[in-house]
Amino acid sequence: MSLSAVLASLDLLDSARVTGAAVVDAWRAAGLDLVETATIRGPRGTTDLVRAIVPGSRGRRAGGEAPTLAIVGRLGGIGARPEQIGLVSDGDGAVTAVAAALKLGRMRREGDALDGDVIVATHICPHAPTQPHAPVPFMGSPVDMATLNREEINPEMEAILSIDTTRGNRVINHRGFAISPTVKAGWILKVSDDLLDIQQIVTGRLPAVFPLTMQDITPYGNGLYHLNSILQPATATEAPVVGVALTAEVAVPGSATGASQPGDIEQAVRFVIEVAKAFGRGRCRFYDAAEWGSIQKRYDSMAHLMTAGRE
């Protein structure tokens, strides 16, 4: 179970004074050595990038062949102070990522190292701005999406789980978490059967999948509607990306406080950890490589959707 890691992360991040340094200190205390933080400055303030690398027993860092999974917590900010007091709904992507790293560190310390390396990245901003968005306001970010992608996404990542609160909409009417189809190099591919299997084992329920549009997998700043930022990592890498959305039955503003559901977050943490276990052992495919080859042969690249496009 990951509940203690989730509760520790909620307590840590529900603070007006929390910093990236506090997060990496907590990760070190859990047994992780390869952790770092850096302050990033944007036009609307600052945020602290945090990153942890959890080495696998057969991972790339050990000279092995096990692939590297990335767990990225996406958000505008964990707080909207002074407009709102406390942890906001939008912060659950960071809570999930921080808790996942805590759990992986504790597992490794207790002798349960995964096969492949796992990279966990998110950012810590307790004073983020808000911005208008229908049907409910979005949380903004002090730095732009291109900067976040540049800081959080790197070529070591062979597959990415992008976690984001996705409650501010009317298209995912499900309480808990949902996953997206796989997105790769401008293509929305079929939903991974392996990920569906893991999801239903973790939740004990039929799997939940949220819809994507072509607009959602294009970069922010092009004037098009986006469900939220959950698939923005797919604009910065050709590695397969799957969104892990913290969801609700009703539209909840990203700037709402008191909206975090520890049980839902705990299920999402267990899900990403189970995916990490299976992915490192070659037992979880994000996409069918043979079909991908056929897609490229028949229809060519869609990578132009990863760019801002024509003016």
Contacts in CASP RR format, 6 or more apart in sequence:
PFRMAT RR
TARGET T0000
AUTHOR 0000-0000-0000
METHOD contacts of the structure
MODEL  1
MSLSAVLASLDLLDSARVTGAAVVDAWRAAGLDLVETATIRGPRGTTDLV
RAIVPGSRGRRAGGEAPTLAIVGRLGGIGARPEQIGLVSDGDGAVTAVAA
ALKLGRMRREGDALDGDVIVATHICPHAPTQPHAPVPFMGSPVDMATLNR
EEINPEMEAILSIDTTRGNRVINHRGFAISPTVKAGWILKVSDDLLDIQQ
IVTGRLPAVFPLTMQDITPYGNGLYHLNSILQPATATEAPVVGVALTAEV
AVPGSATGASQPGDIEQAVRFVIEVAKAFGRGRCRFYDAAEWGSIQKRYD
SMAHLMTAGRE
1 266 0 8 1.000
1 270 0 8 1.000
2 99 0 8 1.000
2 100 0 8 1.000
2 103 0 8 1.000
2 266 0 8 1.000
2 269 0 8 1.000
2 270 0 8 1.000
2 273 0 8 1.000
3 262 0 8 1.000
3 263 0 8 1.000
3 266 0 8 1.000
5 99 0 8 1.000
5 100 0 8 1.000
5 102 0 8 1.000
5 103 0 8 1.000
5 106 0 8 1.000
5 269 0 8 1.000
6 95 0 8 1.000
6 96 0 8 1.000
6 99 0 8 1.000
6 262 0 8 1.000
6 263 0 8 1.000
6 265 0 8 1.000
6 266 0 8 1.000
6 269 0 8 1.000
7 262 0 8 1.000
8 26 0 8 1.000
8 99 0 8 1.000
8 102 0 8 1.000
9 95 0 8 1.000
9 96 0 8 1.000
9 98 0 8 1.000
9 99 0 8 1.000
9 102 0 8 1.000
10 87 0 8 1.000
10 95 0 8 1.000
10 260 0 8 1.000
10 262 0 8 1.000
10 265 0 8 1.000
12 18 0 8 1.000
12 22 0 8 1.000
12 23 0 8 1.000
12 26 0 8 1.000
12 98 0 8 1.000
13 23 0 8 1.000
13 78 0 8 1.000
13 87 0 8 1.000
13 91 0 8 1.000
13 94 0 8 1.000
13 95 0 8 1.000
13 98 0 8 1.000
13 124 0 8 1.000
13 126 0 8 1.000
14 86 0 8 1.000
14 87 0 8 1.000
15 126 0 8 1.000
16 81 0 8 1.000
16 86 0 8 1.000
16 126 0 8 1.000
16 127 0 8 1.000
17 126 0 8 1.000
18 78 0 8 1.000
18 124 0 8 1.000
18 126 0 8 1.000
19 37 0 8 1.000
19 48 0 8 1.000
19 124 0 8 1.000
20 37 0 8 1.000
20 48 0 8 1.000
20 49 0 8 1.000
20 50 0 8 1.000
20 124 0 8 1.000
21 37 0 8 1.000
21 48 0 8 1.000
23 37 0 8 1.000
23 48 0 8 1.000
23 50 0 8 1.000
23 98 0 8 1.000
23 124 0 8 1.000
24 35 0 8 1.000
24 36 0 8 1.000
24 37 0 8 1.000
24 50 0 8 1.000
24 52 0 8 1.000
26 98 0 8 1.000
26 102 0 8 1.000
27 35 0 8 1.000
27 50 0 8 1.000
27 52 0 8 1.000
27 98 0 8 1.000
27 101 0 8 1.000
27 102 0 8 1.000
27 105 0 8 1.000
28 35 0 8 1.000
30 101 0 8 1.000
30 102 0 8 1.000
30 105 0 8 1.000
30 106 0 8 1.000
30 109 0 8 1.000
31 105 0 8 1.000
31 106 0 8 1.000
31 108 0 8 1.000
31 109 0 8 1.000
32 52 0 8 1.000
32 53 0 8 1.000
32 54 0 8 1.000
32 101 0 8 1.000
32 104 0 8 1.000
32 105 0 8 1.000
32 108 0 8 1.000
34 52 0 8 1.000
34 53 0 8 1.000
34 54 0 8 1.000
34 55 0 8 1.000
35 50 0 8 1.000
35 51 0 8 1.000
35 52 0 8 1.000
35 53 0 8 1.000
36 50 0 8 1.000
36 51 0 8 1.000
37 48 0 8 1.000
37 49 0 8 1.000
37 50 0 8 1.000
37 51 0 8 1.000
38 48 0 8 1.000
38 49 0 8 1.000
38 151 0 8 1.000
39 46 0 8 1.000
39 47 0 8 1.000
39 48 0 8 1.000
39 49 0 8 1.000
40 46 0 8 1.000
40 47 0 8 1.000
40 48 0 8 1.000
40 49 0 8 1.000
40 123 0 8 1.000
40 143 0 8 1.000
40 147 0 8 1.000
40 151 0 8 1.000
41 142 0 8 1.000
41 143 0 8 1.000
42 142 0 8 1.000
42 143 0 8 1.000
42 144 0 8 1.000
42 147 0 8 1.000
43 142 0 8 1.000
43 143 0 8 1.000
43 144 0 8 1.000
44 129 0 8 1.000
44 140 0 8 1.000
44 141 0 8 1.000
44 142 0 8 1.000
44 143 0 8 1.000
45 127 0 8 1.000
45 142 0 8 1.000
45 143 0 8 1.000
46 125 0 8 1.000
46 142 0 8 1.000
46 143 0 8 1.000
47 77 0 8 1.000
47 123 0 8 1.000
47 124 0 8 1.000
47 125 0 8 1.000
47 128 0 8 1.000
47 141 0 8 1.000
47 142 0 8 1.000
47 143 0 8 1.000
48 123 0 8 1.000
48 124 0 8 1.000
48 125 0 8 1.000
49 121 0 8 1.000
49 122 0 8 1.000
49 123 0 8 1.000
49 151 0 8 1.000
49 152 0 8 1.000
50 98 0 8 1.000
50 121 0 8 1.000
50 122 0 8 1.000
50 123 0 8 1.000
50 124 0 8 1.000
51 119 0 8 1.000
51 120 0 8 1.000
51 121 0 8 1.000
51 152 0 8 1.000
52 101 0 8 1.000
52 119 0 8 1.000
52 120 0 8 1.000
52 121 0 8 1.000
53 61 0 8 1.000
53 117 0 8 1.000
53 118 0 8 1.000
53 119 0 8 1.000
53 120 0 8 1.000
54 101 0 8 1.000
54 104 0 8 1.000
54 105 0 8 1.000
54 108 0 8 1.000
54 114 0 8 1.000
54 117 0 8 1.000
54 118 0 8 1.000
54 119 0 8 1.000
54 120 0 8 1.000
55 61 0 8 1.000
55 62 0 8 1.000
55 108 0 8 1.000
55 113 0 8 1.000
55 117 0 8 1.000
56 62 0 8 1.000
56 66 0 8 1.000
56 113 0 8 1.000
56 114 0 8 1.000
56 115 0 8 1.000
56 116 0 8 1.000
56 117 0 8 1.000
56 118 0 8 1.000
57 66 0 8 1.000
57 113 0 8 1.000
57 114 0 8 1.000
57 115 0 8 1.000
57 116 0 8 1.000
58 64 0 8 1.000
58 65 0 8 1.000
58 66 0 8 1.000
58 115 0 8 1.000
58 116 0 8 1.000
58 280 0 8 1.000
59 65 0 8 1.000
59 66 0 8 1.000
59 67 0 8 1.000
59 68 0 8 1.000
59 115 0 8 1.000
59 116 0 8 1.000
59 117 0 8 1.000
59 280 0 8 1.000
60 66 0 8 1.000
60 67 0 8 1.000
60 68 0 8 1.000
60 116 0 8 1.000
60 117 0 8 1.000
60 156 0 8 1.000
61 117 0 8 1.000
66 115 0 8 1.000
66 116 0 8 1.000
66 117 0 8 1.000
66 280 0 8 1.000
66 281 0 8 1.000
66 282 0 8 1.000
67 116 0 8 1.000
67 158 0 8 1.000
67 159 0 8 1.000
67 279 0 8 1.000
67 280 0 8 1.000
67 282 0 8 1.000
68 116 0 8 1.000
68 117 0 8 1.000
68 118 0 8 1.000
68 119 0 8 1.000
68 156 0 8 1.000
68 157 0 8 1.000
68 158 0 8 1.000
69 116 0 8 1.000
69 117 0 8 1.000
69 118 0 8 1.000
69 119 0 8 1.000
69 157 0 8 1.000
69 158 0 8 1.000
69 159 0 8 1.000
69 160 0 8 1.000
69 161 0 8 1.000
69 275 0 8 1.000
69 276 0 8 1.000
69 279 0 8 1.000
69 280 0 8 1.000
70 118 0 8 1.000
70 119 0 8 1.000
70 120 0 8 1.000
70 121 0 8 1.000
70 153 0 8 1.000
70 156 0 8 1.000
70 157 0 8 1.000
70 159 0 8 1.000
70 160 0 8 1.000
70 161 0 8 1.000
70 239 0 8 1.000
71 97 0 8 1.000
71 100 0 8 1.000
71 101 0 8 1.000
71 118 0 8 1.000
71 119 0 8 1.000
71 120 0 8 1.000
71 121 0 8 1.000
71 160 0 8 1.000
71 161 0 8 1.000
71 163 0 8 1.000
71 272 0 8 1.000
71 276 0 8 1.000
72 97 0 8 1.000
72 120 0 8 1.000
72 121 0 8 1.000
72 122 0 8 1.000
72 152 0 8 1.000
72 153 0 8 1.000
72 160 0 8 1.000
72 161 0 8 1.000
72 162 0 8 1.000
72 163 0 8 1.000
72 233 0 8 1.000
73 93 0 8 1.000
73 94 0 8 1.000
73 96 0 8 1.000
73 97 0 8 1.000
73 121 0 8 1.000
73 122 0 8 1.000
73 162 0 8 1.000
73 163 0 8 1.000
73 164 0 8 1.000
74 93 0 8 1.000
74 122 0 8 1.000
74 148 0 8 1.000
74 162 0 8 1.000
74 163 0 8 1.000
74 164 0 8 1.000
74 228 0 8 1.000
74 229 0 8 1.000
74 230 0 8 1.000
74 232 0 8 1.000
74 233 0 8 1.000
75 90 0 8 1.000
75 91 0 8 1.000
75 92 0 8 1.000
75 93 0 8 1.000
75 94 0 8 1.000
75 122 0 8 1.000
75 123 0 8 1.000
75 125 0 8 1.000
75 139 0 8 1.000
75 141 0 8 1.000
75 164 0 8 1.000
75 165 0 8 1.000
75 229 0 8 1.000
76 90 0 8 1.000
76 91 0 8 1.000
76 125 0 8 1.000
76 128 0 8 1.000
76 139 0 8 1.000
76 140 0 8 1.000
76 141 0 8 1.000
76 229 0 8 1.000
77 88 0 8 1.000
77 90 0 8 1.000
77 91 0 8 1.000
77 94 0 8 1.000
77 123 0 8 1.000
77 125 0 8 1.000
77 126 0 8 1.000
77 128 0 8 1.000
77 139 0 8 1.000
77 140 0 8 1.000
77 141 0 8 1.000
78 87 0 8 1.000
78 88 0 8 1.000
78 90 0 8 1.000
78 91 0 8 1.000
78 94 0 8 1.000
78 95 0 8 1.000
78 124 0 8 1.000
78 125 0 8 1.000
78 126 0 8 1.000
78 128 0 8 1.000
79 86 0 8 1.000
79 87 0 8 1.000
79 88 0 8 1.000
79 90 0 8 1.000
79 91 0 8 1.000
79 125 0 8 1.000
79 126 0 8 1.000
79 127 0 8 1.000
79 128 0 8 1.000
79 139 0 8 1.000
80 88 0 8 1.000
80 127 0 8 1.000
80 128 0 8 1.000
80 129 0 8 1.000
80 130 0 8 1.000
80 139 0 8 1.000
80 255 0 8 1.000
81 126 0 8 1.000
81 127 0 8 1.000
82 127 0 8 1.000
83 130 0 8 1.000
83 255 0 8 1.000
84 255 0 8 1.000
84 256 0 8 1.000
84 257 0 8 1.000
85 257 0 8 1.000
86 257 0 8 1.000
86 258 0 8 1.000
87 95 0 8 1.000
87 257 0 8 1.000
87 258 0 8 1.000
87 260 0 8 1.000
88 139 0 8 1.000
88 254 0 8 1.000
88 255 0 8 1.000
88 256 0 8 1.000
88 257 0 8 1.000
88 259 0 8 1.000
89 165 0 8 1.000
89 167 0 8 1.000
89 252 0 8 1.000
89 253 0 8 1.000
89 254 0 8 1.000
89 255 0 8 1.000
89 256 0 8 1.000
89 257 0 8 1.000
89 258 0 8 1.000
89 259 0 8 1.000
89 260 0 8 1.000
90 128 0 8 1.000
90 138 0 8 1.000
90 139 0 8 1.000
90 165 0 8 1.000
90 254 0 8 1.000
90 255 0 8 1.000
91 139 0 8 1.000
91 165 0 8 1.000
91 260 0 8 1.000
92 163 0 8 1.000
92 165 0 8 1.000
92 246 0 8 1.000
92 260 0 8 1.000
92 265 0 8 1.000
93 122 0 8 1.000
93 163 0 8 1.000
93 164 0 8 1.000
93 165 0 8 1.000
93 246 0 8 1.000
94 122 0 8 1.000
94 123 0 8 1.000
94 124 0 8 1.000
95 260 0 8 1.000
95 265 0 8 1.000
96 163 0 8 1.000
96 244 0 8 1.000
96 246 0 8 1.000
96 265 0 8 1.000
96 268 0 8 1.000
96 269 0 8 1.000
96 272 0 8 1.000
97 120 0 8 1.000
97 121 0 8 1.000
97 122 0 8 1.000
97 163 0 8 1.000
98 120 0 8 1.000
98 122 0 8 1.000
99 265 0 8 1.000
99 266 0 8 1.000
99 269 0 8 1.000
100 120 0 8 1.000
100 269 0 8 1.000
100 272 0 8 1.000
100 273 0 8 1.000
101 120 0 8 1.000
103 269 0 8 1.000
103 273 0 8 1.000
104 114 0 8 1.000
104 118 0 8 1.000
104 120 0 8 1.000
104 273 0 8 1.000
104 276 0 8 1.000
107 113 0 8 1.000
107 114 0 8 1.000
107 273 0 8 1.000
108 114 0 8 1.000
114 276 0 8 1.000
114 277 0 8 1.000
114 280 0 8 1.000
115 277 0 8 1.000
115 280 0 8 1.000
115 281 0 8 1.000
116 276 0 8 1.000
116 279 0 8 1.000
116 280 0 8 1.000
117 156 0 8 1.000
118 276 0 8 1.000
119 154 0 8 1.000
119 156 0 8 1.000
119 157 0 8 1.000
121 151 0 8 1.000
121 152 0 8 1.000
121 153 0 8 1.000
122 152 0 8 1.000
123 148 0 8 1.000
123 151 0 8 1.000
123 152 0 8 1.000
125 141 0 8 1.000
125 142 0 8 1.000
127 142 0 8 1.000
128 139 0 8 1.000
128 140 0 8 1.000
128 141 0 8 1.000
128 142 0 8 1.000
129 139 0 8 1.000
129 140 0 8 1.000
129 141 0 8 1.000
129 142 0 8 1.000
130 137 0 8 1.000
130 138 0 8 1.000
130 139 0 8 1.000
130 140 0 8 1.000
130 255 0 8 1.000
131 137 0 8 1.000
131 138 0 8 1.000
131 139 0 8 1.000
131 140 0 8 1.000
132 138 0 8 1.000
135 168 0 8 1.000
135 169 0 8 1.000
135 170 0 8 1.000
135 251 0 8 1.000
136 168 0 8 1.000
136 251 0 8 1.000
136 252 0 8 1.000
136 253 0 8 1.000
136 254 0 8 1.000
137 253 0 8 1.000
137 254 0 8 1.000
137 255 0 8 1.000
138 228 0 8 1.000
138 254 0 8 1.000
138 255 0 8 1.000
139 254 0 8 1.000
139 255 0 8 1.000
141 148 0 8 1.000
144 220 0 8 1.000
145 219 0 8 1.000
145 220 0 8 1.000
145 221 0 8 1.000
145 229 0 8 1.000
145 232 0 8 1.000
146 219 0 8 1.000
146 220 0 8 1.000
148 232 0 8 1.000
149 232 0 8 1.000
149 233 0 8 1.000
149 235 0 8 1.000
149 236 0 8 1.000
150 236 0 8 1.000
152 233 0 8 1.000
153 160 0 8 1.000
153 233 0 8 1.000
153 236 0 8 1.000
153 237 0 8 1.000
155 237 0 8 1.000
157 237 0 8 1.000
157 239 0 8 1.000
158 239 0 8 1.000
159 239 0 8 1.000
159 240 0 8 1.000
159 241 0 8 1.000
159 242 0 8 1.000
159 279 0 8 1.000
159 286 0 8 1.000
160 233 0 8 1.000
160 234 0 8 1.000
160 237 0 8 1.000
160 239 0 8 1.000
160 240 0 8 1.000
160 241 0 8 1.000
160 242 0 8 1.000
161 241 0 8 1.000
161 242 0 8 1.000
161 243 0 8 1.000
161 244 0 8 1.000
161 272 0 8 1.000
161 275 0 8 1.000
162 230 0 8 1.000
162 231 0 8 1.000
162 232 0 8 1.000
162 233 0 8 1.000
162 234 0 8 1.000
162 241 0 8 1.000
162 242 0 8 1.000
162 243 0 8 1.000
162 244 0 8 1.000
163 230 0 8 1.000
163 243 0 8 1.000
163 244 0 8 1.000
163 245 0 8 1.000
163 246 0 8 1.000
163 268 0 8 1.000
163 272 0 8 1.000
164 228 0 8 1.000
164 229 0 8 1.000
164 230 0 8 1.000
164 243 0 8 1.000
164 244 0 8 1.000
164 245 0 8 1.000
164 246 0 8 1.000
165 228 0 8 1.000
165 245 0 8 1.000
165 246 0 8 1.000
165 254 0 8 1.000
166 172 0 8 1.000
166 178 0 8 1.000
166 210 0 8 1.000
166 227 0 8 1.000
166 228 0 8 1.000
166 230 0 8 1.000
166 245 0 8 1.000
166 246 0 8 1.000
166 247 0 8 1.000
167 246 0 8 1.000
167 247 0 8 1.000
167 248 0 8 1.000
167 250 0 8 1.000
167 251 0 8 1.000
167 252 0 8 1.000
167 254 0 8 1.000
167 259 0 8 1.000
168 228 0 8 1.000
168 248 0 8 1.000
168 251 0 8 1.000
168 252 0 8 1.000
168 253 0 8 1.000
168 254 0 8 1.000
169 227 0 8 1.000
169 228 0 8 1.000
169 251 0 8 1.000
170 251 0 8 1.000
171 210 0 8 1.000
171 211 0 8 1.000
171 227 0 8 1.000
172 178 0 8 1.000
172 208 0 8 1.000
172 210 0 8 1.000
172 211 0 8 1.000
172 245 0 8 1.000
172 247 0 8 1.000
173 249 0 8 1.000
173 250 0 8 1.000
174 208 0 8 1.000
174 247 0 8 1.000
174 248 0 8 1.000
174 249 0 8 1.000
175 247 0 8 1.000
175 248 0 8 1.000
175 249 0 8 1.000
175 261 0 8 1.000
175 264 0 8 1.000
176 203 0 8 1.000
176 208 0 8 1.000
176 246 0 8 1.000
176 247 0 8 1.000
176 248 0 8 1.000
176 261 0 8 1.000
176 264 0 8 1.000
176 267 0 8 1.000
176 268 0 8 1.000
177 203 0 8 1.000
177 208 0 8 1.000
177 244 0 8 1.000
177 245 0 8 1.000
177 246 0 8 1.000
177 247 0 8 1.000
177 264 0 8 1.000
177 267 0 8 1.000
177 268 0 8 1.000
177 271 0 8 1.000
178 208 0 8 1.000
178 209 0 8 1.000
178 210 0 8 1.000
178 244 0 8 1.000
178 245 0 8 1.000
178 247 0 8 1.000
179 191 0 8 1.000
179 195 0 8 1.000
179 196 0 8 1.000
179 199 0 8 1.000
179 207 0 8 1.000
179 208 0 8 1.000
179 209 0 8 1.000
179 210 0 8 1.000
179 242 0 8 1.000
179 243 0 8 1.000
179 244 0 8 1.000
179 245 0 8 1.000
180 191 0 8 1.000
180 209 0 8 1.000
180 210 0 8 1.000
180 212 0 8 1.000
180 230 0 8 1.000
180 231 0 8 1.000
180 242 0 8 1.000
180 243 0 8 1.000
180 244 0 8 1.000
180 245 0 8 1.000
181 188 0 8 1.000
181 189 0 8 1.000
181 190 0 8 1.000
181 191 0 8 1.000
181 209 0 8 1.000
181 212 0 8 1.000
181 242 0 8 1.000
182 188 0 8 1.000
182 189 0 8 1.000
182 190 0 8 1.000
182 191 0 8 1.000
182 192 0 8 1.000
182 240 0 8 1.000
182 241 0 8 1.000
182 242 0 8 1.000
182 286 0 8 1.000
182 287 0 8 1.000
183 189 0 8 1.000
183 212 0 8 1.000
183 217 0 8 1.000
183 231 0 8 1.000
183 234 0 8 1.000
183 240 0 8 1.000
183 241 0 8 1.000
183 242 0 8 1.000
184 234 0 8 1.000
184 238 0 8 1.000
184 239 0 8 1.000
184 240 0 8 1.000
184 241 0 8 1.000
184 286 0 8 1.000
184 287 0 8 1.000
184 292 0 8 1.000
185 238 0 8 1.000
185 301 0 8 1.000
185 302 0 8 1.000
185 303 0 8 1.000
185 306 0 8 1.000
186 217 0 8 1.000
186 234 0 8 1.000
186 302 0 8 1.000
186 303 0 8 1.000
186 305 0 8 1.000
186 306 0 8 1.000
187 295 0 8 1.000
187 302 0 8 1.000
188 212 0 8 1.000
188 214 0 8 1.000
188 217 0 8 1.000
189 240 0 8 1.000
189 287 0 8 1.000
189 291 0 8 1.000
189 292 0 8 1.000
189 295 0 8 1.000
190 287 0 8 1.000
190 288 0 8 1.000
191 209 0 8 1.000
192 242 0 8 1.000
192 284 0 8 1.000
192 285 0 8 1.000
192 286 0 8 1.000
192 287 0 8 1.000
194 278 0 8 1.000
194 283 0 8 1.000
194 284 0 8 1.000
194 285 0 8 1.000
194 286 0 8 1.000
195 242 0 8 1.000
195 275 0 8 1.000
195 284 0 8 1.000
195 286 0 8 1.000
196 207 0 8 1.000
196 209 0 8 1.000
198 271 0 8 1.000
198 274 0 8 1.000
198 275 0 8 1.000
198 278 0 8 1.000
198 284 0 8 1.000
199 207 0 8 1.000
199 208 0 8 1.000
199 271 0 8 1.000
200 206 0 8 1.000
200 207 0 8 1.000
201 274 0 8 1.000
202 267 0 8 1.000
202 270 0 8 1.000
202 271 0 8 1.000
202 274 0 8 1.000
203 267 0 8 1.000
203 271 0 8 1.000
208 247 0 8 1.000
210 227 0 8 1.000
210 245 0 8 1.000
210 247 0 8 1.000
212 227 0 8 1.000
212 231 0 8 1.000
213 225 0 8 1.000
213 227 0 8 1.000
214 305 0 8 1.000
215 224 0 8 1.000
215 225 0 8 1.000
215 226 0 8 1.000
216 226 0 8 1.000
216 227 0 8 1.000
216 230 0 8 1.000
216 231 0 8 1.000
217 231 0 8 1.000
217 234 0 8 1.000
217 235 0 8 1.000
217 305 0 8 1.000
217 306 0 8 1.000
218 224 0 8 1.000
218 226 0 8 1.000
218 235 0 8 1.000
218 305 0 8 1.000
218 306 0 8 1.000
218 309 0 8 1.000
219 232 0 8 1.000
219 235 0 8 1.000
219 306 0 8 1.000
219 307 0 8 1.000
219 308 0 8 1.000
220 226 0 8 1.000
220 229 0 8 1.000
220 232 0 8 1.000
221 308 0 8 1.000
222 308 0 8 1.000
222 309 0 8 1.000
230 243 0 8 1.000
230 244 0 8 1.000
230 245 0 8 1.000
231 241 0 8 1.000
231 243 0 8 1.000
233 241 0 8 1.000
234 241 0 8 1.000
234 306 0 8 1.000
235 306 0 8 1.000
235 307 0 8 1.000
236 306 0 8 1.000
238 303 0 8 1.000
240 286 0 8 1.000
240 287 0 8 1.000
242 286 0 8 1.000
244 268 0 8 1.000
244 271 0 8 1.000
244 272 0 8 1.000
246 261 0 8 1.000
246 264 0 8 1.000
246 265 0 8 1.000
246 268 0 8 1.000
247 264 0 8 1.000
248 259 0 8 1.000
252 259 0 8 1.000
275 284 0 8 1.000
278 284 0 8 1.000
279 286 0 8 1.000
END
